[in-house]
Amino acid sequence: MAISYQKLGRCIRNRRKEKGITQEKMAEQMGYSAGYYSKLERGERKISLDHLSRISDLLDIPLHQSSIYISRG
C-alpha cells in the first residue's frame, strides 16, 4: 500500500485553515519546528501513525478519513 503524502498534507492544511489555526500554532502543539510542519503539509515529509492521530485529534478529523490517501497495490 502506498500513501499519498501530498494529498494527506492538503487535507490537513485545508482543515487547519478552516479552523483558523496557523502553521506555527500547529507546529508548537505537535512539538515540531514550523519549517518541518510546513513540509508535512506539502507532502515532503512522511508522518507516523501516532503523529497523524494527534493531528487528527487537534483538527477534529476522523482518523479513518485518512484511509482515503492509501492506495492498494
HELIX and SHEET records of a PDB file:
HELIX    1   1 TYR A    5  GLU A   18  1                                  14    
HELIX    2   2 GLN A   23  MET A   30  1                                   8    
HELIX    3   3 ALA A   34  GLU A   41  1                                   8    
HELIX    4   4 LEU A   49  LEU A   59  1                                  11    
HELIX    5   5 LEU A   63  TYR A   69  5                                   7    
SHEET    1   A 2 ALA A   2  ILE A   3  0                                        
SHEET    2   A 2 ILE A  70  SER A  71 -1                                        
END                                                                             
